Amino acid sequence: MNGLKTIISKELRRVFTDRKLIFSMFILPAIVVIGVMYLTSTLMNNMQDKVKEHVSEIVVYQAPEDFVQIAEGTEGISVKYISDAGRLDTAKEQIRSGVIDYVVCFPDGFEKAVADKDGLVVPEIKTYYNPSEDTSAQAKTNFAPVIEAYRSKLMADRFGSAEKAVIFTVDSTNPQESSLVDEEKASGKAMGSFIPYFITMIIFAGAMGLGVDSIAGEKERGTITSLLLAPVKRVNIVMGKIISLSILSVLSAIIYMGSMIIAFPMMMSTEGATSQLGGLNLSLDAVQILQLVVVVIGAVLLYVTIIGIVSVLSRTIKEAQTYITPVYMIIIVAGLVTMFSSDSNNMLFYGIPLVNIAASLKGILTNDLTWMQWLLTVGVTYGMTFILMAAIAKAFKSEKIMFNA
């Protein structure tokens, strides 16, 4: 036990007495996360301000006179009326290039068709816009009320009032009451789509650099020899390195998550983020918190042992980094699989290592995780951790592996 404490103390002291490691592990991540989110928020705000301030350039082809009267005076738009088919084709090309935002095209004989009270011919107004341009999409939204107002005017002309042409309406008086949603579950679902991905990625990223240096680095520098010759059981060396790396990985993850919590209000200050993420109010009960802690600890231990086995089988830091990169990609893909999957009842997800961690985190946040799914995740995760620990301990007993013979 004393040997285990000595190894843990040695590994932690190595990090906390190195200013460069402290800066790279605990200070730089916070600066990067807050800086990136602040920059993203600023750019989003600037983009939205430009869209709001932009005067939509709209071209209307063969516009009836009564339509012109309705369109005139609408704020935020500049309308140009044309009647030449050649200019219409030019306007369409200018939409693709971003010069014009929106084109409204009235068909030939439109006024005659709408004047026909029998309604034998239903004319079609065609519109064109560029969805890849924010200003074009905004122009379509801004001009929609003008077209709708014109439709109401024509219906009133034909039937005496627009209401006479309406047979029934849908949710015209209860738009708020029609939405029956469990806000807590909706918040959990929204956050559960991206938080598990970030948690798994952050934990692995925090352990990756230190884990590679802790074993492969010592092998490359030759310091592993004196450690192995010390009067300490090799299993204690393995356990000490894994525990110390797990502690450092958790601290690194806390720094990342704390930085995201601090920077999150910056993202919420943008109109787009507020509309999509506003109102999120996630609360976890004691059982969910317990489930979350057990899964996260299992994830940390599994990721550390994965990094450890790669590191112990590598001769140098560079070689270990080469091997660890594909593993990191697998971690990212595992998070993405559950992020875009809605089949939360599929037990297969909870039996696949790495994938089950992200799936369980998502299930906990959405309050959809069953005890069987949680137990399967915990069993597989901790079982894989134990197997990898045993493999690392066996590798530590091999002189060929440890001394790069």
Secondary structure, 3 states (H helix, E strand, C coil): CHHHHHHHHHHHHHHHCCHHHHHHHHHHHHHHHHHHHHHHHHHHHHHHHHHHHCCEEEEEECCCHHHHHHHCCCCCEEEEEECCHHHHHHHHHHHHHCCCCEEEECCCCHHHHHHCCCCCCCCCCEEEECCCCHHHHHHHHHHHHHHHHHHHHHHHHHHCCHHHHCCCCCCCCCCCCCCCCCHHHHHHHHHHCCHHHHHHHHHHHHHHHHHHHHHHHHHHHCCHHHHHHCCCCHHHHHHHHHHHHHHHHHHHHHHHHHHHHHHHHHHHCCHHHHHHHCCCCCCCCHHHHHHHHHHHHHHHHHHHHHHHHHHHCCCCHHHHHHHHHHHHHHHHHHHHHHHCCCCCCCCHHHHCCCHHHHHHHHHHHHCCCCHHHHHHHHHHHHHHHHHHHHHHHHHHCCHHHHCCC
